[in-house]
């Protein structure tokens, strides 16, 4: 793997982590107000990862598993 590919994969995973965290916090805030938004953590995780171009299949697998874990 080239350095640029590793860098873009790392940025995609960082974007996914930030998006997942924001989605979780927004979900908890909405829940306290009586609104149920279960798709937010996984959805924002995907949006965060999608901000950076990565062609690695492993980024997609890791993001999918992380979104599943956030949904549970």
PDB file of N, CA, C and O in Angstrom:
ATOM      1  N   UNK A   1       0.835  -1.176   0.000  1.00  0.00           N
ATOM      2  CA  UNK A   1       0.000   0.000   0.000  1.00  0.00           C
ATOM      3  C   UNK A   1       0.884   1.245   0.000  1.00  0.00           C
ATOM      4  O   UNK A   1       1.862   1.312   0.745  1.00  0.00           O
ATOM      5  N   UNK A   2       0.556   2.198  -0.803  1.00  0.00           N
ATOM      6  CA  UNK A   2       1.337   3.415  -0.867  1.00  0.00           C
ATOM      7  C   UNK A   2       1.023   4.310   0.319  1.00  0.00           C
ATOM      8  O   UNK A   2      -0.011   4.153   0.967  1.00  0.00           O
ATOM      9  N   UNK A   3       1.910   5.240   0.599  1.00  0.00           N
ATOM     10  CA  UNK A   3       1.744   6.132   1.734  1.00  0.00           C
ATOM     11  C   UNK A   3       0.482   6.972   1.608  1.00  0.00           C
ATOM     12  O   UNK A   3      -0.212   7.200   2.599  1.00  0.00           O
ATOM     13  N   UNK A   4       0.176   7.435   0.398  1.00  0.00           N
ATOM     14  CA  UNK A   4      -1.019   8.258   0.196  1.00  0.00           C
ATOM     15  C   UNK A   4      -2.292   7.443   0.463  1.00  0.00           C
ATOM     16  O   UNK A   4      -3.256   7.973   1.015  1.00  0.00           O
ATOM     17  N   UNK A   5      -2.304   6.169   0.079  1.00  0.00           N
ATOM     18  CA  UNK A   5      -3.460   5.308   0.318  1.00  0.00           C
ATOM     19  C   UNK A   5      -3.640   5.058   1.813  1.00  0.00           C
ATOM     20  O   UNK A   5      -4.765   5.041   2.312  1.00  0.00           O
ATOM     21  N   UNK A   6      -2.530   4.865   2.527  1.00  0.00           N
ATOM     22  CA  UNK A   6      -2.608   4.669   3.969  1.00  0.00           C
ATOM     23  C   UNK A   6      -3.115   5.939   4.636  1.00  0.00           C
ATOM     24  O   UNK A   6      -3.923   5.880   5.562  1.00  0.00           O
ATOM     25  N   UNK A   7      -2.644   7.078   4.168  1.00  0.00           N
ATOM     26  CA  UNK A   7      -3.067   8.351   4.718  1.00  0.00           C
ATOM     27  C   UNK A   7      -4.562   8.576   4.497  1.00  0.00           C
ATOM     28  O   UNK A   7      -5.262   9.000   5.416  1.00  0.00           O
ATOM     29  N   UNK A   8      -5.054   8.301   3.306  1.00  0.00           N
ATOM     30  CA  UNK A   8      -6.471   8.518   3.025  1.00  0.00           C
ATOM     31  C   UNK A   8      -7.340   7.536   3.806  1.00  0.00           C
ATOM     32  O   UNK A   8      -8.434   7.896   4.239  1.00  0.00           O
ATOM     33  N   UNK A   9      -6.875   6.313   3.991  1.00  0.00           N
ATOM     34  CA  UNK A   9      -7.623   5.351   4.800  1.00  0.00           C
ATOM     35  C   UNK A   9      -7.672   5.798   6.261  1.00  0.00           C
ATOM     36  O   UNK A   9      -8.707   5.692   6.919  1.00  0.00           O
ATOM     37  N   UNK A  10      -6.554   6.292   6.752  1.00  0.00           N
ATOM     38  CA  UNK A  10      -6.517   6.791   8.127  1.00  0.00           C
ATOM     39  C   UNK A  10      -7.440   7.981   8.317  1.00  0.00           C
ATOM     40  O   UNK A  10      -8.139   8.071   9.327  1.00  0.00           O
ATOM     41  N   UNK A  11      -7.447   8.894   7.354  1.00  0.00           N
ATOM     42  CA  UNK A  11      -8.346  10.047   7.443  1.00  0.00           C
ATOM     43  C   UNK A  11      -9.809   9.610   7.396  1.00  0.00           C
ATOM     44  O   UNK A  11     -10.647  10.171   8.102  1.00  0.00           O
ATOM     45  N   UNK A  12     -10.115   8.622   6.575  1.00  0.00           N
ATOM     46  CA  UNK A  12     -11.484   8.122   6.499  1.00  0.00           C
ATOM     47  C   UNK A  12     -11.906   7.500   7.824  1.00  0.00           C
ATOM     48  O   UNK A  12     -13.046   7.676   8.255  1.00  0.00           O
ATOM     49  N   UNK A  13     -11.001   6.776   8.471  1.00  0.00           N
ATOM     50  CA  UNK A  13     -11.338   6.171   9.759  1.00  0.00           C
ATOM     51  C   UNK A  13     -11.485   7.231  10.854  1.00  0.00           C
ATOM     52  O   UNK A  13     -12.341   7.100  11.729  1.00  0.00           O
ATOM     53  N   UNK A  14     -10.669   8.263  10.809  1.00  0.00           N
ATOM     54  CA  UNK A  14     -10.818   9.363  11.777  1.00  0.00           C
ATOM     55  C   UNK A  14     -12.145  10.088  11.537  1.00  0.00           C
ATOM     56  O   UNK A  14     -12.858  10.413  12.486  1.00  0.00           O
ATOM     57  N   UNK A  15     -12.471  10.340  10.274  1.00  0.00           N
ATOM     58  CA  UNK A  15     -13.762  10.958   9.956  1.00  0.00           C
ATOM     59  C   UNK A  15     -14.926  10.098  10.416  1.00  0.00           C
ATOM     60  O   UNK A  15     -15.936  10.617  10.891  1.00  0.00           O
ATOM     61  N   UNK A  16     -14.789   8.780  10.277  1.00  0.00           N
ATOM     62  CA  UNK A  16     -15.832   7.867  10.732  1.00  0.00           C
ATOM     63  C   UNK A  16     -15.978   7.927  12.251  1.00  0.00           C
ATOM     64  O   UNK A  16     -17.094   7.926  12.769  1.00  0.00           O
ATOM     65  N   UNK A  17     -14.857   7.978  12.958  1.00  0.00           N
ATOM     66  CA  UNK A  17     -14.906   8.036  14.420  1.00  0.00           C
ATOM     67  C   UNK A  17     -15.563   9.333  14.890  1.00  0.00           C
ATOM     68  O   UNK A  17     -16.375   9.319  15.815  1.00  0.00           O
ATOM     69  N   UNK A  18     -15.218  10.437  14.262  1.00  0.00           N
ATOM     70  CA  UNK A  18     -15.814  11.725  14.634  1.00  0.00           C
ATOM     71  C   UNK A  18     -17.307  11.729  14.309  1.00  0.00           C
ATOM     72  O   UNK A  18     -18.120  12.175  15.119  1.00  0.00           O
ATOM     73  N   UNK A  19     -17.665  11.233  13.127  1.00  0.00           N
ATOM     74  CA  UNK A  19     -19.076  11.163  12.751  1.00  0.00           C
ATOM     75  C   UNK A  19     -19.868  10.246  13.662  1.00  0.00           C
ATOM     76  O   UNK A  19     -20.996  10.567  14.036  1.00  0.00           O
ATOM     77  N   UNK A  20     -19.291   9.102  14.023  1.00  0.00           N
ATOM     78  CA  UNK A  20     -19.971   8.184  14.932  1.00  0.00           C
ATOM     79  C   UNK A  20     -20.166   8.790  16.315  1.00  0.00           C
ATOM     80  O   UNK A  20     -21.220   8.621  16.928  1.00  0.00           O
ATOM     81  N   UNK A  21     -19.158   9.491  16.802  1.00  0.00           N
ATOM     82  CA  UNK A  21     -19.273  10.151  18.102  1.00  0.00           C
ATOM     83  C   UNK A  21     -20.339  11.242  18.077  1.00  0.00           C
ATOM     84  O   UNK A  21     -21.160  11.334  18.990  1.00  0.00           O
ATOM     85  N   UNK A  22     -20.326  12.066  17.033  1.00  0.00           N
ATOM     86  CA  UNK A  22     -21.354  13.105  16.914  1.00  0.00           C
ATOM     87  C   UNK A  22     -22.755  12.495  16.792  1.00  0.00           C
ATOM     88  O   UNK A  22     -23.711  12.996  17.383  1.00  0.00           O
ATOM     89  N   UNK A  23     -22.864  11.428  16.032  1.00  0.00           N
ATOM     90  CA  UNK A  23     -24.152  10.750  15.894  1.00  0.00           C
ATOM     91  C   UNK A  23     -24.639  10.182  17.211  1.00  0.00           C
ATOM     92  O   UNK A  23     -25.825  10.278  17.527  1.00  0.00           O
ATOM     93  N   UNK A  24     -23.733   9.588  17.988  1.00  0.00           N
ATOM     94  CA  UNK A  24     -24.101   9.040  19.290  1.00  0.00           C
ATOM     95  C   UNK A  24     -24.548  10.152  20.236  1.00  0.00           C
ATOM     96  O   UNK A  24     -25.562  10.022  20.921  1.00  0.00           O
ATOM     97  N   UNK A  25     -23.791  11.241  20.269  1.00  0.00           N
ATOM     98  CA  UNK A  25     -24.158  12.352  21.152  1.00  0.00           C
ATOM     99  C   UNK A  25     -25.494  12.975  20.743  1.00  0.00           C
ATOM    100  O   UNK A  25     -26.311  13.314  21.599  1.00  0.00           O
ATOM    101  N   UNK A  26     -25.712  13.123  19.443  1.00  0.00           N
ATOM    102  CA  UNK A  26     -26.983  13.662  18.955  1.00  0.00           C
ATOM    103  C   UNK A  26     -28.133  12.701  19.269  1.00  0.00           C
ATOM    104  O   UNK A  26     -29.222  13.136  19.642  1.00  0.00           O
ATOM    105  N   UNK A  27     -27.894  11.413  19.120  1.00  0.00           N
ATOM    106  CA  UNK A  27     -28.909  10.417  19.452  1.00  0.00           C
ATOM    107  C   UNK A  27     -29.295  10.494  20.928  1.00  0.00           C
ATOM    108  O   UNK A  27     -30.478  10.467  21.268  1.00  0.00           O
ATOM    109  N   UNK A  28     -28.288  10.591  21.804  1.00  0.00           N
ATOM    110  CA  UNK A  28     -28.576  10.675  23.239  1.00  0.00           C
ATOM    111  C   UNK A  28     -29.320  11.967  23.584  1.00  0.00           C
ATOM    112  O   UNK A  28     -30.206  11.960  24.438  1.00  0.00           O
ATOM    113  N   UNK A  29     -28.970  13.064  22.932  1.00  0.00           N
ATOM    114  CA  UNK A  29     -29.649  14.327  23.173  1.00  0.00           C
ATOM    115  C   UNK A  29     -31.112  14.244  22.723  1.00  0.00           C
ATOM    116  O   UNK A  29     -32.013  14.701  23.426  1.00  0.00           O
ATOM    117  N   UNK A  30     -31.333  13.663  21.554  1.00  0.00           N
ATOM    118  CA  UNK A  30     -32.702  13.509  21.057  1.00  0.00           C
ATOM    119  C   UNK A  30     -33.516  12.579  21.944  1.00  0.00           C
ATOM    120  O   UNK A  30     -34.703  12.816  22.172  1.00  0.00           O
ATOM    121  N   UNK A  31     -32.886  11.521  22.446  1.00  0.00           N
ATOM    122  CA  UNK A  31     -33.585  10.571  23.311  1.00  0.00           C
ATOM    123  C   UNK A  31     -34.066  11.257  24.589  1.00  0.00           C
ATOM    124  O   UNK A  31     -35.168  10.983  25.065  1.00  0.00           O
ATOM    125  N   UNK A  32     -33.246  12.142  25.144  1.00  0.00           N
ATOM    126  CA  UNK A  32     -33.658  12.879  26.337  1.00  0.00           C
ATOM    127  C   UNK A  32     -34.842  13.792  26.064  1.00  0.00           C
ATOM    128  O   UNK A  32     -35.554  14.174  26.993  1.00  0.00           O
ATOM    129  N   UNK A  33     -35.062  14.144  24.807  1.00  0.00           N
ATOM    130  CA  UNK A  33     -36.182  14.998  24.437  1.00  0.00           C
ATOM    131  C   UNK A  33     -37.353  14.187  23.880  1.00  0.00           C
ATOM    132  O   UNK A  33     -38.312  14.750  23.353  1.00  0.00           O
ATOM    133  N   UNK A  34     -37.266  12.879  24.001  1.00  0.00           N
ATOM    134  CA  UNK A  34     -38.372  12.017  23.594  1.00  0.00           C
ATOM    135  C   UNK A  34     -38.408  11.669  22.122  1.00  0.00           C
ATOM    136  O   UNK A  34     -39.433  11.194  21.634  1.00  0.00           O
ATOM    137  N   UNK A  35     -37.333  11.888  21.406  1.00  0.00           N
ATOM    138  CA  UNK A  35     -37.272  11.582  19.976  1.00  0.00           C
ATOM    139  C   UNK A  35     -36.304  10.429  19.779  1.00  0.00           C
ATOM    140  O   UNK A  35     -35.226  10.404  20.373  1.00  0.00           O
ATOM    141  N   UNK A  36     -36.695   9.469  18.936  1.00  0.00           N
ATOM    142  CA  UNK A  36     -35.899   8.264  18.727  1.00  0.00           C
ATOM    143  C   UNK A  36     -35.240   8.341  17.358  1.00  0.00           C
ATOM    144  O   UNK A  36     -35.928   8.296  16.339  1.00  0.00           O
ATOM    145  N   UNK A  37     -33.916   8.457  17.322  1.00  0.00           N
ATOM    146  CA  UNK A  37     -33.194   8.569  16.056  1.00  0.00           C
ATOM    147  C   UNK A  37     -32.086   7.533  15.964  1.00  0.00           C
ATOM    148  O   UNK A  37     -30.907   7.884  15.915  1.00  0.00           O
ATOM    149  N   UNK A  38     -32.456   6.268  15.941  1.00  0.00           N
ATOM    150  CA  UNK A  38     -31.483   5.178  16.004  1.00  0.00           C
ATOM    151  C   UNK A  38     -30.508   5.151  14.831  1.00  0.00           C
ATOM    152  O   UNK A  38     -29.385   4.668  14.977  1.00  0.00           O
ATOM    153  N   UNK A  39     -30.912   5.655  13.687  1.00  0.00           N
ATOM    154  CA  UNK A  39     -30.042   5.597  12.510  1.00  0.00           C
ATOM    155  C   UNK A  39     -28.956   6.675  12.511  1.00  0.00           C
ATOM    156  O   UNK A  39     -28.045   6.626  11.684  1.00  0.00           O
ATOM    157  N   UNK A  40     -29.037   7.630  13.407  1.00  0.00           N
ATOM    158  CA  UNK A  40     -28.075   8.740  13.401  1.00  0.00           C
ATOM    159  C   UNK A  40     -26.622   8.318  13.622  1.00  0.00           C
ATOM    160  O   UNK A  40     -25.763   8.740  12.849  1.00  0.00           O
ATOM    161  N   UNK A  41     -26.299   7.507  14.639  1.00  0.00           N
ATOM    162  CA  UNK A  41     -24.876   7.181  14.836  1.00  0.00           C
ATOM    163  C   UNK A  41     -24.237   6.487  13.639  1.00  0.00           C
ATOM    164  O   UNK A  41     -23.161   6.889  13.195  1.00  0.00           O
ATOM    165  N   UNK A  42     -24.874   5.468  13.120  1.00  0.00           N
ATOM    166  CA  UNK A  42     -24.316   4.758  11.963  1.00  0.00           C
ATOM    167  C   UNK A  42     -24.317   5.610  10.706  1.00  0.00           C
ATOM    168  O   UNK A  42     -23.383   5.547   9.906  1.00  0.00           O
ATOM    169  N   UNK A  43     -25.356   6.402  10.531  1.00  0.00           N
ATOM    170  CA  UNK A  43     -25.439   7.266   9.358  1.00  0.00           C
ATOM    171  C   UNK A  43     -24.376   8.342   9.353  1.00  0.00           C
ATOM    172  O   UNK A  43     -23.737   8.586   8.329  1.00  0.00           O
ATOM    173  N   UNK A  44     -24.185   8.989  10.492  1.00  0.00           N
ATOM    174  CA  UNK A  44     -23.162  10.023  10.572  1.00  0.00           C
ATOM    175  C   UNK A  44     -21.756   9.429  10.523  1.00  0.00           C
ATOM    176  O   UNK A  44     -20.820  10.082  10.063  1.00  0.00           O
ATOM    177  N   UNK A  45     -21.609   8.198  10.995  1.00  0.00           N
ATOM    178  CA  UNK A  45     -20.329   7.502  10.847  1.00  0.00           C
ATOM    179  C   UNK A  45     -20.001   7.350   9.359  1.00  0.00           C
ATOM    180  O   UNK A  45     -18.872   7.604   8.938  1.00  0.00           O
ATOM    181  N   UNK A  46     -20.973   6.942   8.584  1.00  0.00           N
ATOM    182  CA  UNK A  46     -20.772   6.790   7.148  1.00  0.00           C
ATOM    183  C   UNK A  46     -20.514   8.113   6.451  1.00  0.00           C
ATOM    184  O   UNK A  46     -19.693   8.184   5.536  1.00  0.00           O
ATOM    185  N   UNK A  47     -21.202   9.155   6.873  1.00  0.00           N
ATOM    186  CA  UNK A  47     -20.973  10.478   6.285  1.00  0.00           C
ATOM    187  C   UNK A  47     -19.560  10.960   6.604  1.00  0.00           C
ATOM    188  O   UNK A  47     -18.870  11.503   5.741  1.00  0.00           O
ATOM    189  N   UNK A  48     -19.136  10.755   7.855  1.00  0.00           N
ATOM    190  CA  UNK A  48     -17.783  11.160   8.243  1.00  0.00           C
ATOM    191  C   UNK A  48     -16.714  10.417   7.465  1.00  0.00           C
ATOM    192  O   UNK A  48     -15.710  11.006   7.063  1.00  0.00           O
ATOM    193  N   UNK A  49     -16.924   9.131   7.251  1.00  0.00           N
ATOM    194  CA  UNK A  49     -15.960   8.346   6.473  1.00  0.00           C
ATOM    195  C   UNK A  49     -15.991   8.739   5.001  1.00  0.00           C
ATOM    196  O   UNK A  49     -14.962   8.708   4.327  1.00  0.00           O
ATOM    197  N   UNK A  50     -17.156   9.105   4.506  1.00  0.00           N
ATOM    198  CA  UNK A  50     -17.298   9.460   3.101  1.00  0.00           C
ATOM    199  C   UNK A  50     -16.709  10.807   2.732  1.00  0.00           C
ATOM    200  O   UNK A  50     -16.571  11.116   1.549  1.00  0.00           O
ATOM    201  N   UNK A  51     -16.360  11.615   3.721  1.00  0.00           N
ATOM    202  CA  UNK A  51     -15.753  12.908   3.423  1.00  0.00           C
ATOM    203  C   UNK A  51     -14.357  12.759   2.838  1.00  0.00           C
ATOM    204  O   UNK A  51     -13.857  13.667   2.174  1.00  0.00           O
ATOM    205  N   UNK A  52     -13.728  11.614   3.085  1.00  0.00           N
ATOM    206  CA  UNK A  52     -12.372  11.378   2.601  1.00  0.00           C
ATOM    207  C   UNK A  52     -12.389  10.199   1.635  1.00  0.00           C
ATOM    208  O   UNK A  52     -13.021   9.175   1.897  1.00  0.00           O
ATOM    209  N   UNK A  53     -11.695  10.353   0.530  1.00  0.00           N
ATOM    210  CA  UNK A  53     -11.677   9.321  -0.500  1.00  0.00           C
ATOM    211  C   UNK A  53     -10.749   8.179  -0.083  1.00  0.00           C
ATOM    212  O   UNK A  53      -9.561   8.388   0.160  1.00  0.00           O
ATOM    213  N   UNK A  54     -11.301   6.985  -0.005  1.00  0.00           N
ATOM    214  CA  UNK A  54     -10.507   5.808   0.306  1.00  0.00           C
ATOM    215  C   UNK A  54     -11.018   4.647  -0.535  1.00  0.00           C
ATOM    216  O   UNK A  54     -12.225   4.420  -0.620  1.00  0.00           O
ATOM    217  N   UNK A  55     -10.110   3.922  -1.150  1.00  0.00           N
ATOM    218  CA  UNK A  55     -10.506   2.798  -1.991  1.00  0.00           C
ATOM    219  C   UNK A  55     -10.300   1.455  -1.295  1.00  0.00           C
ATOM    220  O   UNK A  55     -10.445   0.402  -1.916  1.00  0.00           O
ATOM    221  N   UNK A  56      -9.967   1.494  -0.022  1.00  0.00           N
ATOM    222  CA  UNK A  56      -9.684   0.272   0.714  1.00  0.00           C
ATOM    223  C   UNK A  56     -10.974  -0.413   1.148  1.00  0.00           C
ATOM    224  O   UNK A  56     -11.874   0.230   1.688  1.00  0.00           O
ATOM    225  N   UNK A  57     -11.061  -1.709   0.912  1.00  0.00           N
ATOM    226  CA  UNK A  57     -12.225  -2.473   1.338  1.00  0.00           C
ATOM    227  C   UNK A  57     -12.258  -2.584   2.860  1.00  0.00           C
ATOM    228  O   UNK A  57     -13.328  -2.708   3.455  1.00  0.00           O
ATOM    229  N   UNK A  58     -11.091  -2.539   3.481  1.00  0.00           N
ATOM    230  CA  UNK A  58     -11.032  -2.672   4.938  1.00  0.00           C
ATOM    231  C   UNK A  58     -11.635  -1.479   5.653  1.00  0.00           C
ATOM    232  O   UNK A  58     -12.184  -1.632   6.743  1.00  0.00           O
ATOM    233  N   UNK A  59     -11.548  -0.315   5.076  1.00  0.00           N
ATOM    234  CA  UNK A  59     -12.197   0.862   5.667  1.00  0.00           C
ATOM    235  C   UNK A  59     -13.703   0.656   5.673  1.00  0.00           C
ATOM    236  O   UNK A  59     -14.371   0.971   6.658  1.00  0.00           O
ATOM    237  N   UNK A  60     -14.237   0.133   4.589  1.00  0.00           N
ATOM    238  CA  UNK A  60     -15.676  -0.118   4.512  1.00  0.00           C
ATOM    239  C   UNK A  60     -16.102  -1.194   5.512  1.00  0.00           C
ATOM    240  O   UNK A  60     -17.146  -1.063   6.152  1.00  0.00           O
ATOM    241  N   UNK A  61     -15.313  -2.242   5.650  1.00  0.00           N
ATOM    242  CA  UNK A  61     -15.637  -3.316   6.600  1.00  0.00           C
ATOM    243  C   UNK A  61     -15.598  -2.799   8.034  1.00  0.00           C
ATOM    244  O   UNK A  61     -16.500  -3.078   8.823  1.00  0.00           O
ATOM    245  N   UNK A  62     -14.558  -2.049   8.368  1.00  0.00           N
ATOM    246  CA  UNK A  62     -14.430  -1.506   9.726  1.00  0.00           C
ATOM    247  C   UNK A  62     -15.572  -0.538  10.017  1.00  0.00           C
ATOM    248  O   UNK A  62     -16.147  -0.567  11.104  1.00  0.00           O
ATOM    249  N   UNK A  63     -15.900   0.313   9.058  1.00  0.00           N
ATOM    250  CA  UNK A  63     -16.999   1.266   9.260  1.00  0.00           C
ATOM    251  C   UNK A  63     -18.341   0.545   9.398  1.00  0.00           C
ATOM    252  O   UNK A  63     -19.176   0.941  10.212  1.00  0.00           O
ATOM    253  N   UNK A  64     -18.548  -0.489   8.626  1.00  0.00           N
ATOM    254  CA  UNK A  64     -19.787  -1.259   8.736  1.00  0.00           C
ATOM    255  C   UNK A  64     -19.928  -1.933  10.083  1.00  0.00           C
ATOM    256  O   UNK A  64     -21.004  -1.920  10.679  1.00  0.00           O
ATOM    257  N   UNK A  65     -18.850  -2.521  10.564  1.00  0.00           N
ATOM    258  CA  UNK A  65     -18.891  -3.157  11.886  1.00  0.00           C
ATOM    259  C   UNK A  65     -19.070  -2.144  13.001  1.00  0.00           C
ATOM    260  O   UNK A  65     -19.775  -2.404  13.976  1.00  0.00           O
ATOM    261  N   UNK A  66     -18.430  -0.988  12.860  1.00  0.00           N
ATOM    262  CA  UNK A  66     -18.584   0.068  13.868  1.00  0.00           C
ATOM    263  C   UNK A  66     -20.005   0.610  13.870  1.00  0.00           C
ATOM    264  O   UNK A  66     -20.555   0.881  14.938  1.00  0.00           O
ATOM    265  N   UNK A  67     -20.610   0.775  12.705  1.00  0.00           N
ATOM    266  CA  UNK A  67     -21.995   1.245  12.634  1.00  0.00           C
ATOM    267  C   UNK A  67     -22.943   0.204  13.243  1.00  0.00           C
ATOM    268  O   UNK A  67     -23.912   0.565  13.911  1.00  0.00           O
ATOM    269  N   UNK A  68     -22.673  -1.060  13.017  1.00  0.00           N
ATOM    270  CA  UNK A  68     -23.481  -2.115  13.623  1.00  0.00           C
ATOM    271  C   UNK A  68     -23.373  -2.071  15.141  1.00  0.00           C
ATOM    272  O   UNK A  68     -24.373  -2.199  15.847  1.00  0.00           O
ATOM    273  N   UNK A  69     -22.158  -1.891  15.635  1.00  0.00           N
ATOM    274  CA  UNK A  69     -21.946  -1.820  17.084  1.00  0.00           C
ATOM    275  C   UNK A  69     -22.655  -0.597  17.680  1.00  0.00           C
ATOM    276  O   UNK A  69     -23.235  -0.690  18.762  1.00  0.00           O
ATOM    277  N   UNK A  70     -22.615   0.538  16.991  1.00  0.00           N
ATOM    278  CA  UNK A  70     -23.305   1.724  17.487  1.00  0.00           C
ATOM    279  C   UNK A  70     -24.822   1.528  17.487  1.00  0.00           C
ATOM    280  O   UNK A  70     -25.523   2.047  18.355  1.00  0.00           O
ATOM    281  N   UNK A  71     -25.316   0.779  16.512  1.00  0.00           N
ATOM    282  CA  UNK A  71     -26.757   0.527  16.450  1.00  0.00           C
ATOM    283  C   UNK A  71     -27.243  -0.398  17.542  1.00  0.00           C
ATOM    284  O   UNK A  71     -28.407  -0.340  17.939  1.00  0.00           O
ATOM    285  N   UNK A  72     -26.364  -1.246  18.029  1.00  0.00           N
ATOM    286  CA  UNK A  72     -26.764  -2.154  19.094  1.00  0.00           C
ATOM    287  C   UNK A  72     -26.711  -1.449  20.428  1.00  0.00           C
ATOM    288  O   UNK A  72     -27.015  -2.051  21.457  1.00  0.00           O
TER     289      UNK A  72
END
